[in-house]
Amino acid sequence: MTISKTEAKQLLERMIFEETHPQDWVEDIWTLSAVHGESAAKLLEAFYTLIEVCPEENLDSFLQSLLSEKLNN
């Protein structure tokens, strides 16, 4: 069974940003450096765009490989 894009997004957000909300992460970086904050904002936008355009099957496969790798380390 393939997970939905919403579930994949939530799982990836937890894996990448842990306890921090993604927009808060961008704002934290922006506070430290405007240049890096702008890059962080673009990275977050790309993250959401990739999730949106990627087929659910590919997201599921990607998550499975990340989880498998994490378990093996």
Predicted model as a PDB file, atoms N, CA, C, CB and O in Angstrom, pLDDT in the B-factor column:
MODEL        1                                                                  
ATOM      1  N   MET A   1       0.839  -1.179   0.000  1.00 69.00           N  
ATOM      2  CA  MET A   1       0.000   0.000   0.000  1.00 69.00           C  
ATOM      3  C   MET A   1       0.890   1.252   0.000  1.00 69.00           C  
ATOM      4  CB  MET A   1      -0.958  -0.007   1.223  1.00 69.00           C  
ATOM      5  O   MET A   1       1.800   1.372   0.821  1.00 69.00           O  
ATOM      6  N   THR A   2       0.630   2.143  -0.891  1.00 79.00           N  
ATOM      7  CA  THR A   2       1.399   3.376  -1.040  1.00 79.00           C  
ATOM      8  C   THR A   2       0.849   4.439  -0.098  1.00 79.00           C  
ATOM      9  CB  THR A   2       1.364   3.877  -2.505  1.00 79.00           C  
ATOM     10  O   THR A   2      -0.364   4.581   0.051  1.00 79.00           O  
ATOM     11  N   ILE A   3       1.750   5.181   0.534  1.00 86.00           N  
ATOM     12  CA  ILE A   3       1.293   6.259   1.418  1.00 86.00           C  
ATOM     13  C   ILE A   3       0.935   7.480   0.586  1.00 86.00           C  
ATOM     14  CB  ILE A   3       2.379   6.618   2.471  1.00 86.00           C  
ATOM     15  O   ILE A   3       1.436   7.664  -0.523  1.00 86.00           O  
ATOM     16  N   SER A   4       0.070   8.299   1.134  1.00 89.00           N  
ATOM     17  CA  SER A   4      -0.369   9.501   0.421  1.00 89.00           C  
ATOM     18  C   SER A   4       0.720  10.570   0.458  1.00 89.00           C  
ATOM     19  CB  SER A   4      -1.679  10.049   1.031  1.00 89.00           C  
ATOM     20  O   SER A   4       1.667  10.490   1.241  1.00 89.00           O  
ATOM     21  N   LYS A   5       0.563  11.563  -0.399  1.00 90.00           N  
ATOM     22  CA  LYS A   5       1.516  12.674  -0.429  1.00 90.00           C  
ATOM     23  C   LYS A   5       1.496  13.418   0.908  1.00 90.00           C  
ATOM     24  CB  LYS A   5       1.190  13.646  -1.596  1.00 90.00           C  
ATOM     25  O   LYS A   5       2.536  13.871   1.387  1.00 90.00           O  
ATOM     26  N   THR A   6       0.327  13.538   1.498  1.00 92.00           N  
ATOM     27  CA  THR A   6       0.220  14.225   2.786  1.00 92.00           C  
ATOM     28  C   THR A   6       1.003  13.477   3.854  1.00 92.00           C  
ATOM     29  CB  THR A   6      -1.253  14.366   3.207  1.00 92.00           C  
ATOM     30  O   THR A   6       1.728  14.088   4.639  1.00 92.00           O  
ATOM     31  N   GLU A   7       0.859  12.159   3.885  1.00 92.00           N  
ATOM     32  CA  GLU A   7       1.598  11.348   4.856  1.00 92.00           C  
ATOM     33  C   GLU A   7       3.097  11.414   4.594  1.00 92.00           C  
ATOM     34  CB  GLU A   7       1.121   9.890   4.813  1.00 92.00           C  
ATOM     35  O   GLU A   7       3.892  11.522   5.528  1.00 92.00           O  
ATOM     36  N   ALA A   8       3.479  11.348   3.325  1.00 92.00           N  
ATOM     37  CA  ALA A   8       4.896  11.419   2.968  1.00 92.00           C  
ATOM     38  C   ALA A   8       5.476  12.761   3.386  1.00 92.00           C  
ATOM     39  CB  ALA A   8       5.091  11.200   1.457  1.00 92.00           C  
ATOM     40  O   ALA A   8       6.581  12.824   3.924  1.00 92.00           O  
ATOM     41  N   LYS A   9       4.738  13.824   3.141  1.00 93.00           N  
ATOM     42  CA  LYS A   9       5.192  15.167   3.528  1.00 93.00           C  
ATOM     43  C   LYS A   9       5.394  15.236   5.041  1.00 93.00           C  
ATOM     44  CB  LYS A   9       4.173  16.246   3.069  1.00 93.00           C  
ATOM     45  O   LYS A   9       6.411  15.746   5.510  1.00 93.00           O  
ATOM     46  N   GLN A  10       4.438  14.730   5.793  1.00 93.00           N  
ATOM     47  CA  GLN A  10       4.542  14.764   7.251  1.00 93.00           C  
ATOM     48  C   GLN A  10       5.732  13.949   7.748  1.00 93.00           C  
ATOM     49  CB  GLN A  10       3.256  14.243   7.882  1.00 93.00           C  
ATOM     50  O   GLN A  10       6.458  14.392   8.638  1.00 93.00           O  
ATOM     51  N   LEU A  11       5.933  12.777   7.188  1.00 92.00           N  
ATOM     52  CA  LEU A  11       7.058  11.936   7.589  1.00 92.00           C  
ATOM     53  C   LEU A  11       8.401  12.597   7.260  1.00 92.00           C  
ATOM     54  CB  LEU A  11       6.965  10.571   6.903  1.00 92.00           C  
ATOM     55  O   LEU A  11       9.316  12.607   8.083  1.00 92.00           O  
ATOM     56  N   LEU A  12       8.504  13.141   6.065  1.00 93.00           N  
ATOM     57  CA  LEU A  12       9.745  13.807   5.668  1.00 93.00           C  
ATOM     58  C   LEU A  12      10.007  15.045   6.519  1.00 93.00           C  
ATOM     59  CB  LEU A  12       9.691  14.192   4.188  1.00 93.00           C  
ATOM     60  O   LEU A  12      11.148  15.316   6.896  1.00 93.00           O  
ATOM     61  N   GLU A  13       8.949  15.795   6.821  1.00 94.00           N  
ATOM     62  CA  GLU A  13       9.124  16.962   7.691  1.00 94.00           C  
ATOM     63  C   GLU A  13       9.662  16.534   9.054  1.00 94.00           C  
ATOM     64  CB  GLU A  13       7.788  17.723   7.858  1.00 94.00           C  
ATOM     65  O   GLU A  13      10.565  17.175   9.591  1.00 94.00           O  
ATOM     66  N   ARG A  14       9.114  15.452   9.619  1.00 93.00           N  
ATOM     67  CA  ARG A  14       9.589  14.972  10.917  1.00 93.00           C  
ATOM     68  C   ARG A  14      11.027  14.493  10.846  1.00 93.00           C  
ATOM     69  CB  ARG A  14       8.699  13.850  11.423  1.00 93.00           C  
ATOM     70  O   ARG A  14      11.809  14.721  11.770  1.00 93.00           O  
ATOM     71  N   MET A  15      11.378  13.830   9.751  1.00 91.00           N  
ATOM     72  CA  MET A  15      12.741  13.324   9.595  1.00 91.00           C  
ATOM     73  C   MET A  15      13.749  14.468   9.432  1.00 91.00           C  
ATOM     74  CB  MET A  15      12.818  12.380   8.389  1.00 91.00           C  
ATOM     75  O   MET A  15      14.852  14.411   9.976  1.00 91.00           O  
ATOM     76  N   ILE A  16      13.370  15.486   8.694  1.00 92.00           N  
ATOM     77  CA  ILE A  16      14.296  16.581   8.389  1.00 92.00           C  
ATOM     78  C   ILE A  16      14.309  17.640   9.488  1.00 92.00           C  
ATOM     79  CB  ILE A  16      13.926  17.224   7.059  1.00 92.00           C  
ATOM     80  O   ILE A  16      15.374  18.053   9.945  1.00 92.00           O  
ATOM     81  N   PHE A  17      13.140  18.073   9.903  1.00 93.00           N  
ATOM     82  CA  PHE A  17      13.042  19.210  10.812  1.00 93.00           C  
ATOM     83  C   PHE A  17      12.812  18.809  12.271  1.00 93.00           C  
ATOM     84  CB  PHE A  17      11.930  20.112  10.364  1.00 93.00           C  
ATOM     85  O   PHE A  17      12.787  19.661  13.159  1.00 93.00           O  
ATOM     86  N   GLU A  18      12.645  17.515  12.508  1.00 92.00           N  
ATOM     87  CA  GLU A  18      12.416  16.954  13.837  1.00 92.00           C  
ATOM     88  C   GLU A  18      11.241  17.648  14.514  1.00 92.00           C  
ATOM     89  CB  GLU A  18      13.679  17.079  14.703  1.00 92.00           C  
ATOM     90  O   GLU A  18      10.119  17.570  14.013  1.00 92.00           O  
ATOM     91  N   GLU A  19      11.463  18.310  15.614  1.00 91.00           N  
ATOM     92  CA  GLU A  19      10.390  18.938  16.395  1.00 91.00           C  
ATOM     93  C   GLU A  19      10.025  20.342  15.914  1.00 91.00           C  
ATOM     94  CB  GLU A  19      10.794  19.003  17.844  1.00 91.00           C  
ATOM     95  O   GLU A  19       9.026  20.912  16.353  1.00 91.00           O  
ATOM     96  N   THR A  20      10.828  20.893  15.018  1.00 94.00           N  
ATOM     97  CA  THR A  20      10.634  22.269  14.567  1.00 94.00           C  
ATOM     98  C   THR A  20       9.704  22.320  13.358  1.00 94.00           C  
ATOM     99  CB  THR A  20      11.983  22.914  14.223  1.00 94.00           C  
ATOM    100  O   THR A  20       9.820  21.504  12.444  1.00 94.00           O  
ATOM    101  N   HIS A  21       8.795  23.266  13.358  1.00 96.00           N  
ATOM    102  CA  HIS A  21       7.940  23.490  12.189  1.00 96.00           C  
ATOM    103  C   HIS A  21       8.833  24.028  11.071  1.00 96.00           C  
ATOM    104  CB  HIS A  21       6.752  24.492  12.514  1.00 96.00           C  
ATOM    105  O   HIS A  21       9.674  24.888  11.333  1.00 96.00           O  
ATOM    106  N   PRO A  22       8.678  23.549   9.834  1.00 96.00           N  
ATOM    107  CA  PRO A  22       9.573  23.971   8.738  1.00 96.00           C  
ATOM    108  C   PRO A  22       9.689  25.486   8.567  1.00 96.00           C  
ATOM    109  CB  PRO A  22       9.094  23.376   7.448  1.00 96.00           C  
ATOM    110  O   PRO A  22      10.785  25.994   8.326  1.00 96.00           O  
ATOM    111  N   GLN A  23       8.583  26.209   8.686  1.00 96.00           N  
ATOM    112  CA  GLN A  23       8.655  27.671   8.525  1.00 96.00           C  
ATOM    113  C   GLN A  23       9.433  28.302   9.676  1.00 96.00           C  
ATOM    114  CB  GLN A  23       7.235  28.280   8.448  1.00 96.00           C  
ATOM    115  O   GLN A  23      10.136  29.293   9.480  1.00 96.00           O  
ATOM    116  N   ASP A  24       9.311  27.736  10.872  1.00 96.00           N  
ATOM    117  CA  ASP A  24      10.096  28.239  12.008  1.00 96.00           C  
ATOM    118  C   ASP A  24      11.588  28.007  11.767  1.00 96.00           C  
ATOM    119  CB  ASP A  24       9.652  27.553  13.327  1.00 96.00           C  
ATOM    120  O   ASP A  24      12.420  28.839  12.127  1.00 96.00           O  
ATOM    121  N   TRP A  25      11.916  26.872  11.158  1.00 96.00           N  
ATOM    122  CA  TRP A  25      13.307  26.562  10.815  1.00 96.00           C  
ATOM    123  C   TRP A  25      13.870  27.637   9.892  1.00 96.00           C  
ATOM    124  CB  TRP A  25      13.411  25.168  10.147  1.00 96.00           C  
ATOM    125  O   TRP A  25      14.978  28.134  10.098  1.00 96.00           O  
ATOM    126  N   VAL A  26      13.089  27.989   8.869  1.00 96.00           N  
ATOM    127  CA  VAL A  26      13.524  29.036   7.929  1.00 96.00           C  
ATOM    128  C   VAL A  26      13.726  30.352   8.669  1.00 96.00           C  
ATOM    129  CB  VAL A  26      12.490  29.218   6.784  1.00 96.00           C  
ATOM    130  O   VAL A  26      14.730  31.035   8.468  1.00 96.00           O  
ATOM    131  N   GLU A  27      12.776  30.706   9.520  1.00 96.00           N  
ATOM    132  CA  GLU A  27      12.877  31.966  10.256  1.00 96.00           C  
ATOM    133  C   GLU A  27      14.072  31.974  11.201  1.00 96.00           C  
ATOM    134  CB  GLU A  27      11.598  32.222  11.040  1.00 96.00           C  
ATOM    135  O   GLU A  27      14.729  33.003  11.357  1.00 96.00           O  
ATOM    136  N   ASP A  28      14.363  30.834  11.835  1.00 96.00           N  
ATOM    137  CA  ASP A  28      15.536  30.738  12.708  1.00 96.00           C  
ATOM    138  C   ASP A  28      16.818  30.983  11.922  1.00 96.00           C  
ATOM    139  CB  ASP A  28      15.589  29.361  13.389  1.00 96.00           C  
ATOM    140  O   ASP A  28      17.711  31.700  12.375  1.00 96.00           O  
ATOM    141  N   ILE A  29      16.897  30.384  10.752  1.00 96.00           N  
ATOM    142  CA  ILE A  29      18.086  30.575   9.920  1.00 96.00           C  
ATOM    143  C   ILE A  29      18.157  32.021   9.436  1.00 96.00           C  
ATOM    144  CB  ILE A  29      18.076  29.600   8.716  1.00 96.00           C  
ATOM    145  O   ILE A  29      19.234  32.616   9.404  1.00 96.00           O  
ATOM    146  N   TRP A  30      17.016  32.581   9.062  1.00 95.00           N  
ATOM    147  CA  TRP A  30      16.974  33.964   8.592  1.00 95.00           C  
ATOM    148  C   TRP A  30      17.477  34.918   9.681  1.00 95.00           C  
ATOM    149  CB  TRP A  30      15.541  34.345   8.165  1.00 95.00           C  
ATOM    150  O   TRP A  30      18.149  35.906   9.388  1.00 95.00           O  
ATOM    151  N   THR A  31      17.145  34.612  10.933  1.00 96.00           N  
ATOM    152  CA  THR A  31      17.598  35.424  12.056  1.00 96.00           C  
ATOM    153  C   THR A  31      19.120  35.414  12.167  1.00 96.00           C  
ATOM    154  CB  THR A  31      16.973  34.924  13.359  1.00 96.00           C  
ATOM    155  O   THR A  31      19.735  36.424  12.510  1.00 96.00           O  
ATOM    156  N   LEU A  32      19.715  34.271  11.874  1.00 96.00           N  
ATOM    157  CA  LEU A  32      21.169  34.145  11.955  1.00 96.00           C  
ATOM    158  C   LEU A  32      21.869  34.807  10.771  1.00 96.00           C  
ATOM    159  CB  LEU A  32      21.560  32.679  12.029  1.00 96.00           C  
ATOM    160  O   LEU A  32      22.926  35.421  10.921  1.00 96.00           O  
ATOM    161  N   SER A  33      21.258  34.670   9.585  1.00 96.00           N  
ATOM    162  CA  SER A  33      21.882  35.207   8.376  1.00 96.00           C  
ATOM    163  C   SER A  33      20.828  35.367   7.288  1.00 96.00           C  
ATOM    164  CB  SER A  33      23.035  34.287   7.890  1.00 96.00           C  
ATOM    165  O   SER A  33      20.175  34.397   6.903  1.00 96.00           O  
ATOM    166  N   ALA A  34      20.664  36.583   6.796  1.00 93.00           N  
ATOM    167  CA  ALA A  34      19.671  36.842   5.744  1.00 93.00           C  
ATOM    168  C   ALA A  34      19.989  36.047   4.476  1.00 93.00           C  
ATOM    169  CB  ALA A  34      19.614  38.347   5.419  1.00 93.00           C  
ATOM    170  O   ALA A  34      19.082  35.538   3.818  1.00 93.00           O  
ATOM    171  N   VAL A  35      21.261  35.941   4.138  1.00 94.00           N  
ATOM    172  CA  VAL A  35      21.664  35.202   2.935  1.00 94.00           C  
ATOM    173  C   VAL A  35      21.288  33.724   3.082  1.00 94.00           C  
ATOM    174  CB  VAL A  35      23.196  35.352   2.682  1.00 94.00           C  
ATOM    175  O   VAL A  35      20.696  33.132   2.180  1.00 94.00           O  
ATOM    176  N   HIS A  36      21.639  33.142   4.227  1.00 97.00           N  
ATOM    177  CA  HIS A  36      21.314  31.732   4.443  1.00 97.00           C  
ATOM    178  C   HIS A  36      19.808  31.531   4.636  1.00 97.00           C  
ATOM    179  CB  HIS A  36      22.077  31.192   5.661  1.00 97.00           C  
ATOM    180  O   HIS A  36      19.264  30.494   4.255  1.00 97.00           O  
ATOM    181  N   GLY A  37      19.145  32.516   5.222  1.00 96.00           N  
ATOM    182  CA  GLY A  37      17.698  32.439   5.387  1.00 96.00           C  
ATOM    183  C   GLY A  37      16.981  32.404   4.056  1.00 96.00           C  
ATOM    184  O   GLY A  37      16.011  31.665   3.886  1.00 96.00           O  
ATOM    185  N   GLU A  38      17.454  33.204   3.110  1.00 96.00           N  
ATOM    186  CA  GLU A  38      16.856  33.199   1.772  1.00 96.00           C  
ATOM    187  C   GLU A  38      17.065  31.843   1.104  1.00 96.00           C  
ATOM    188  CB  GLU A  38      17.460  34.325   0.900  1.00 96.00           C  
ATOM    189  O   GLU A  38      16.162  31.317   0.453  1.00 96.00           O  
ATOM    190  N   SER A  39      18.250  31.287   1.268  1.00 97.00           N  
ATOM    191  CA  SER A  39      18.530  29.957   0.718  1.00 97.00           C  
ATOM    192  C   SER A  39      17.653  28.900   1.381  1.00 97.00           C  
ATOM    193  CB  SER A  39      20.016  29.601   0.899  1.00 97.00           C  
ATOM    194  O   SER A  39      17.157  27.993   0.713  1.00 97.00           O  
ATOM    195  N   ALA A  40      17.463  29.014   2.686  1.00 97.00           N  
ATOM    196  CA  ALA A  40      16.608  28.061   3.412  1.00 97.00           C  
ATOM    197  C   ALA A  40      15.169  28.153   2.912  1.00 97.00           C  
ATOM    198  CB  ALA A  40      16.662  28.329   4.939  1.00 97.00           C  
ATOM    199  O   ALA A  40      14.504  27.130   2.746  1.00 97.00           O  
ATOM    200  N   ALA A  41      14.692  29.354   2.674  1.00 97.00           N  
ATOM    201  CA  ALA A  41      13.328  29.537   2.163  1.00 97.00           C  
ATOM    202  C   ALA A  41      13.175  28.912   0.777  1.00 97.00           C  
ATOM    203  CB  ALA A  41      12.970  31.033   2.109  1.00 97.00           C  
ATOM    204  O   ALA A  41      12.161  28.277   0.488  1.00 97.00           O  
ATOM    205  N   LYS A  42      14.172  29.092  -0.069  1.00 97.00           N  
ATOM    206  CA  LYS A  42      14.134  28.484  -1.404  1.00 97.00           C  
ATOM    207  C   LYS A  42      14.190  26.960  -1.311  1.00 97.00           C  
ATOM    208  CB  LYS A  42      15.302  29.004  -2.266  1.00 97.00           C  
ATOM    209  O   LYS A  42      13.510  26.260  -2.061  1.00 97.00           O  
ATOM    210  N   LEU A  43      15.000  26.458  -0.389  1.00 96.00           N  
ATOM    211  CA  LEU A  43      15.102  25.014  -0.190  1.00 96.00           C  
ATOM    212  C   LEU A  43      13.774  24.429   0.281  1.00 96.00           C  
ATOM    213  CB  LEU A  43      16.206  24.692   0.821  1.00 96.00           C  
ATOM    214  O   LEU A  43      13.355  23.373  -0.191  1.00 96.00           O  
ATOM    215  N   LEU A  44      13.115  25.115   1.211  1.00 97.00           N  
ATOM    216  CA  LEU A  44      11.812  24.639   1.683  1.00 97.00           C  
ATOM    217  C   LEU A  44      10.787  24.669   0.558  1.00 97.00           C  
ATOM    218  CB  LEU A  44      11.322  25.489   2.867  1.00 97.00           C  
ATOM    219  O   LEU A  44       9.977  23.751   0.433  1.00 97.00           O  
ATOM    220  N   GLU A  45      10.816  25.704  -0.253  1.00 97.00           N  
ATOM    221  CA  GLU A  45       9.897  25.789  -1.399  1.00 97.00           C  
ATOM    222  C   GLU A  45      10.157  24.638  -2.377  1.00 97.00           C  
ATOM    223  CB  GLU A  45      10.051  27.156  -2.126  1.00 97.00           C  
ATOM    224  O   GLU A  45       9.213  24.038  -2.892  1.00 97.00           O  
ATOM    225  N   ALA A  46      11.412  24.335  -2.628  1.00 97.00           N  
ATOM    226  CA  ALA A  46      11.755  23.220  -3.517  1.00 97.00           C  
ATOM    227  C   ALA A  46      11.305  21.892  -2.913  1.00 97.00           C  
ATOM    228  CB  ALA A  46      13.273  23.192  -3.789  1.00 97.00           C  
ATOM    229  O   ALA A  46      10.815  21.019  -3.630  1.00 97.00           O  
ATOM    230  N   PHE A  47      11.467  21.738  -1.613  1.00 96.00           N  
ATOM    231  CA  PHE A  47      11.032  20.535  -0.899  1.00 96.00           C  
ATOM    232  C   PHE A  47       9.536  20.300  -1.133  1.00 96.00           C  
ATOM    233  CB  PHE A  47      11.332  20.661   0.622  1.00 96.00           C  
ATOM    234  O   PHE A  47       9.125  19.201  -1.509  1.00 96.00           O  
ATOM    235  N   TYR A  48       8.723  21.345  -0.907  1.00 96.00           N  
ATOM    236  CA  TYR A  48       7.279  21.204  -1.087  1.00 96.00           C  
ATOM    237  C   TYR A  48       6.902  20.983  -2.555  1.00 96.00           C  
ATOM    238  CB  TYR A  48       6.564  22.439  -0.550  1.00 96.00           C  
ATOM    239  O   TYR A  48       5.972  20.232  -2.847  1.00 96.00           O  
ATOM    240  N   THR A  49       7.606  21.622  -3.463  1.00 96.00           N  
ATOM    241  CA  THR A  49       7.329  21.434  -4.890  1.00 96.00           C  
ATOM    242  C   THR A  49       7.642  20.009  -5.328  1.00 96.00           C  
ATOM    243  CB  THR A  49       8.139  22.429  -5.728  1.00 96.00           C  
ATOM    244  O   THR A  49       6.872  19.398  -6.069  1.00 96.00           O  
ATOM    245  N   LEU A  50       8.778  19.480  -4.865  1.00 95.00           N  
ATOM    246  CA  LEU A  50       9.132  18.102  -5.213  1.00 95.00           C  
ATOM    247  C   LEU A  50       8.109  17.102  -4.683  1.00 95.00           C  
ATOM    248  CB  LEU A  50      10.515  17.762  -4.668  1.00 95.00           C  
ATOM    249  O   LEU A  50       7.762  16.143  -5.374  1.00 95.00           O  
ATOM    250  N   ILE A  51       7.634  17.316  -3.486  1.00 95.00           N  
ATOM    251  CA  ILE A  51       6.602  16.430  -2.948  1.00 95.00           C  
ATOM    252  C   ILE A  51       5.343  16.510  -3.797  1.00 95.00           C  
ATOM    253  CB  ILE A  51       6.283  16.788  -1.485  1.00 95.00           C  
ATOM    254  O   ILE A  51       4.699  15.497  -4.069  1.00 95.00           O  
ATOM    255  N   GLU A  52       5.003  17.714  -4.208  1.00 95.00           N  
ATOM    256  CA  GLU A  52       3.779  17.906  -4.998  1.00 95.00           C  
ATOM    257  C   GLU A  52       3.869  17.227  -6.372  1.00 95.00           C  
ATOM    258  CB  GLU A  52       3.500  19.403  -5.178  1.00 95.00           C  
ATOM    259  O   GLU A  52       2.893  16.629  -6.824  1.00 95.00           O  
ATOM    260  N   VAL A  53       5.009  17.310  -7.032  1.00 96.00           N  
ATOM    261  CA  VAL A  53       5.112  16.789  -8.396  1.00 96.00           C  
ATOM    262  C   VAL A  53       5.534  15.319  -8.451  1.00 96.00           C  
ATOM    263  CB  VAL A  53       6.095  17.620  -9.182  1.00 96.00           C  
ATOM    264  O   VAL A  53       5.363  14.663  -9.478  1.00 96.00           O  
ATOM    265  N   CYS A  54       6.077  14.806  -7.362  1.00 95.00           N  
ATOM    266  CA  CYS A  54       6.559  13.419  -7.348  1.00 95.00           C  
ATOM    267  C   CYS A  54       5.375  12.459  -7.187  1.00 95.00           C  
ATOM    268  CB  CYS A  54       7.594  13.206  -6.200  1.00 95.00           C  
ATOM    269  O   CYS A  54       4.525  12.673  -6.322  1.00 95.00           O  
ATOM    270  N   PRO A  55       5.308  11.409  -8.003  1.00 93.00           N  
ATOM    271  CA  PRO A  55       4.242  10.422  -7.847  1.00 93.00           C  
ATOM    272  C   PRO A  55       4.305   9.750  -6.469  1.00 93.00           C  
ATOM    273  CB  PRO A  55       4.334   9.364  -8.957  1.00 93.00           C  
ATOM    274  O   PRO A  55       5.387   9.549  -5.918  1.00 93.00           O  
ATOM    275  N   GLU A  56       3.148   9.409  -5.928  1.00 92.00           N  
ATOM    276  CA  GLU A  56       3.075   8.787  -4.602  1.00 92.00           C  
ATOM    277  C   GLU A  56       3.934   7.528  -4.511  1.00 92.00           C  
ATOM    278  CB  GLU A  56       1.631   8.448  -4.262  1.00 92.00           C  
ATOM    279  O   GLU A  56       4.547   7.270  -3.476  1.00 92.00           O  
ATOM    280  N   GLU A  57       3.979   6.756  -5.571  1.00 93.00           N  
ATOM    281  CA  GLU A  57       4.768   5.521  -5.552  1.00 93.00           C  
ATOM    282  C   GLU A  57       6.254   5.825  -5.359  1.00 93.00           C  
ATOM    283  CB  GLU A  57       4.555   4.728  -6.856  1.00 93.00           C  
ATOM    284  O   GLU A  57       6.951   5.108  -4.641  1.00 93.00           O  
ATOM    285  N   ASN A  58       6.728   6.881  -5.997  1.00 93.00           N  
ATOM    286  CA  ASN A  58       8.136   7.265  -5.857  1.00 93.00           C  
ATOM    287  C   ASN A  58       8.437   7.794  -4.457  1.00 93.00           C  
ATOM    288  CB  ASN A  58       8.502   8.321  -6.900  1.00 93.00           C  
ATOM    289  O   ASN A  58       9.492   7.505  -3.891  1.00 93.00           O  
ATOM    290  N   LEU A  59       7.508   8.568  -3.905  1.00 93.00           N  
ATOM    291  CA  LEU A  59       7.683   9.060  -2.543  1.00 93.00           C  
ATOM    292  C   LEU A  59       7.728   7.895  -1.556  1.00 93.00           C  
ATOM    293  CB  LEU A  59       6.550  10.034  -2.172  1.00 93.00           C  
ATOM    294  O   LEU A  59       8.554   7.865  -0.644  1.00 93.00           O  
ATOM    295  N   ASP A  60       6.832   6.947  -1.758  1.00 91.00           N  
ATOM    296  CA  ASP A  60       6.786   5.775  -0.896  1.00 91.00           C  
ATOM    297  C   ASP A  60       8.101   5.003  -0.973  1.00 91.00           C  
ATOM    298  CB  ASP A  60       5.609   4.867  -1.283  1.00 91.00           C  
ATOM    299  O   ASP A  60       8.655   4.610   0.054  1.00 91.00           O  
ATOM    300  N   SER A  61       8.593   4.790  -2.169  1.00 92.00           N  
ATOM    301  CA  SER A  61       9.847   4.073  -2.359  1.00 92.00           C  
ATOM    302  C   SER A  61      11.008   4.831  -1.717  1.00 92.00           C  
ATOM    303  CB  SER A  61      10.117   3.854  -3.854  1.00 92.00           C  
ATOM    304  O   SER A  61      11.867   4.225  -1.075  1.00 92.00           O  
ATOM    305  N   PHE A  62      11.035   6.132  -1.886  1.00 92.00           N  
ATOM    306  CA  PHE A  62      12.082   6.963  -1.303  1.00 92.00           C  
ATOM    307  C   PHE A  62      12.060   6.871   0.225  1.00 92.00           C  
ATOM    308  CB  PHE A  62      11.917   8.426  -1.752  1.00 92.00           C  
ATOM    309  O   PHE A  62      13.101   6.700   0.859  1.00 92.00           O  
ATOM    310  N   LEU A  63      10.868   6.985   0.806  1.00 91.00           N  
ATOM    311  CA  LEU A  63      10.751   6.891   2.259  1.00 91.00           C  
ATOM    312  C   LEU A  63      11.174   5.514   2.764  1.00 91.00           C  
ATOM    313  CB  LEU A  63       9.319   7.190   2.694  1.00 91.00           C  
ATOM    314  O   LEU A  63      11.844   5.401   3.790  1.00 91.00           O  
ATOM    315  N   GLN A  64      10.782   4.481   2.046  1.00 90.00           N  
ATOM    316  CA  GLN A  64      11.166   3.128   2.442  1.00 90.00           C  
ATOM    317  C   GLN A  64      12.696   2.974   2.448  1.00 90.00           C  
ATOM    318  CB  GLN A  64      10.526   2.092   1.491  1.00 90.00           C  
ATOM    319  O   GLN A  64      13.263   2.361   3.353  1.00 90.00           O  
ATOM    320  N   SER A  65      13.343   3.531   1.439  1.00 92.00           N  
ATOM    321  CA  SER A  65      14.804   3.421   1.385  1.00 92.00           C  
ATOM    322  C   SER A  65      15.454   4.236   2.509  1.00 92.00           C  
ATOM    323  CB  SER A  65      15.329   3.896   0.012  1.00 92.00           C  
ATOM    324  O   SER A  65      16.450   3.799   3.087  1.00 92.00           O  
ATOM    325  N   LEU A  66      14.907   5.408   2.823  1.00 89.00           N  
ATOM    326  CA  LEU A  66      15.438   6.214   3.932  1.00 89.00           C  
ATOM    327  C   LEU A  66      15.274   5.487   5.268  1.00 89.00           C  
ATOM    328  CB  LEU A  66      14.731   7.585   3.987  1.00 89.00           C  
ATOM    329  O   LEU A  66      16.192   5.464   6.088  1.00 89.00           O  
ATOM    330  N   LEU A  67      14.109   4.901   5.475  1.00 85.00           N  
ATOM    331  CA  LEU A  67      13.853   4.191   6.722  1.00 85.00           C  
ATOM    332  C   LEU A  67      14.720   2.951   6.832  1.00 85.00           C  
ATOM    333  CB  LEU A  67      12.382   3.812   6.828  1.00 85.00           C  
ATOM    334  O   LEU A  67      15.231   2.638   7.907  1.00 85.00           O  
ATOM    335  N   SER A  68      14.887   2.249   5.731  1.00 85.00           N  
ATOM    336  CA  SER A  68      15.736   1.058   5.717  1.00 85.00           C  
ATOM    337  C   SER A  68      17.184   1.423   6.028  1.00 85.00           C  
ATOM    338  CB  SER A  68      15.649   0.349   4.354  1.00 85.00           C  
ATOM    339  O   SER A  68      17.857   0.734   6.795  1.00 85.00           O  
ATOM    340  N   GLU A  69      17.656   2.513   5.426  1.00 82.00           N  
ATOM    341  CA  GLU A  69      19.023   2.974   5.665  1.00 82.00           C  
ATOM    342  C   GLU A  69      19.208   3.387   7.124  1.00 82.00           C  
ATOM    343  CB  GLU A  69      19.365   4.150   4.731  1.00 82.00           C  
ATOM    344  O   GLU A  69      20.235   3.104   7.740  1.00 82.00           O  
ATOM    345  N   LYS A  70      18.203   4.054   7.657  1.00 78.00           N  
ATOM    346  CA  LYS A  70      18.266   4.512   9.048  1.00 78.00           C  
ATOM    347  C   LYS A  70      18.323   3.314  10.009  1.00 78.00           C  
ATOM    348  CB  LYS A  70      17.042   5.409   9.378  1.00 78.00           C  
ATOM    349  O   LYS A  70      19.043   3.351  11.008  1.00 78.00           O  
ATOM    350  N   LEU A  71      17.571   2.264   9.706  1.00 82.00           N  
ATOM    351  CA  LEU A  71      17.564   1.072  10.555  1.00 82.00           C  
ATOM    352  C   LEU A  71      18.877   0.310  10.487  1.00 82.00           C  
ATOM    353  CB  LEU A  71      16.427   0.158  10.159  1.00 82.00           C  
ATOM    354  O   LEU A  71      19.284  -0.330  11.457  1.00 82.00           O  
ATOM    355  N   ASN A  72      19.537   0.381   9.342  1.00 84.00           N  
ATOM    356  CA  ASN A  72      20.805  -0.341   9.151  1.00 84.00           C  
ATOM    357  C   ASN A  72      21.994   0.391   9.758  1.00 84.00           C  
ATOM    358  CB  ASN A  72      21.056  -0.566   7.672  1.00 84.00           C  
ATOM    359  O   ASN A  72      23.064  -0.200   9.902  1.00 84.00           O  
ATOM    360  N   ASN A  73      21.838   1.649  10.113  1.00 73.00           N  
ATOM    361  CA  ASN A  73      22.946   2.430  10.708  1.00 73.00           C  
ATOM    362  C   ASN A  73      22.879   2.469  12.194  1.00 73.00           C  
ATOM    363  CB  ASN A  73      22.951   3.834  10.187  1.00 73.00           C  
ATOM    364  O   ASN A  73      23.734   3.082  12.834  1.00 73.00           O  
TER     365      ASN A  73                                                      
ENDMDL                                                                          
END                                                                             
